Amino acid sequence: MNKEDIKRVLNCPSKPLLMLALELVNLKDKERLAVELVDIRGMTQEKASIKIDCSIKSVTNYRTKAYKKMAKAWQNNELINKILREE
């Protein structure tokens, strides 16, 4: 599972499927919020940092950690493979 695959999953048009996919990953609150704001809602990291009340570097770090966790949790997962096939 690479970064592009993760981005494809995060851009899944079915919000219920996306939420289910995210539930498979053990993300900390700020990791999940950073991913939701930047990757799903399309907010800039600067605006996300204001919303989360942290630095831009922290937003980057939260997203990096989240991407590693998503890659591990979603590797060889049938639901995720289905989402990737439908794209």
JOCORTA-V546308 format. One record per residue. RES is the residue in one letter. OMEGA is omega as a letter, one per 20 degrees, with the letter a starting at -180 (none if undefined). NEAR is the number of other C-alpha atoms within 10 Angstrom. Layout:
res=RES omega=OMEGA near=NEAR
res=RES omega=OMEGA near=NEAR
//
This chain:
res=M omega=a near=16
res=N omega=a near=12
res=K omega=r near=12
res=E omega=r near=9
res=D omega=a near=16
res=I omega=r near=18
res=K omega=r near=13
res=R omega=r near=14
res=V omega=a near=24
res=L omega=r near=22
res=N omega=r near=16
res=C omega=a near=18
res=P omega=r near=12
res=S omega=a near=11
res=K omega=r near=12
res=P omega=r near=10
res=L omega=r near=16
res=L omega=r near=18
res=M omega=r near=12
res=L omega=r near=12
res=A omega=r near=20
res=L omega=r near=19
res=E omega=r near=11
res=L omega=a near=15
res=V omega=a near=17
res=N omega=a near=13
res=L omega=r near=18
res=K omega=a near=11
res=D omega=a near=9
res=K omega=r near=16
res=E omega=a near=21
res=R omega=a near=18
res=L omega=r near=20
res=A omega=r near=26
res=V omega=a near=25
res=E omega=a near=17
res=L omega=a near=19
res=V omega=a near=19
res=D omega=a near=17
res=I omega=a near=17
res=R omega=r near=12
res=G omega=r near=11
res=M omega=r near=15
res=T omega=r near=12
res=Q omega=r near=21
res=E omega=r near=15
res=K omega=r near=14
res=A omega=r near=21
res=S omega=r near=20
res=I omega=a near=12
res=K omega=a near=12
res=I omega=a near=16
res=D omega=r near=11
res=C omega=r near=13
res=S omega=r near=14
res=I omega=r near=17
res=K omega=r near=12
res=S omega=r near=17
res=V omega=r near=26
res=T omega=a near=17
res=N omega=r near=14
res=Y omega=a near=20
res=R omega=r near=22
res=T omega=r near=15
res=K omega=a near=15
res=A omega=r near=22
res=Y omega=r near=22
res=K omega=r near=14
res=K omega=r near=16
res=M omega=r near=22
res=A omega=a near=16
res=K omega=a near=14
res=A omega=a near=18
res=W omega=a near=20
res=Q omega=r near=12
res=N omega=r near=11
res=N omega=a near=12
res=E omega=r near=10
res=L omega=a near=15
res=I omega=r near=23
res=N omega=r near=15
res=K omega=r near=11
res=I omega=a near=20
res=L omega=r near=14
res=R omega=a near=8
res=E omega=a near=8
res=E omega=none near=10
//
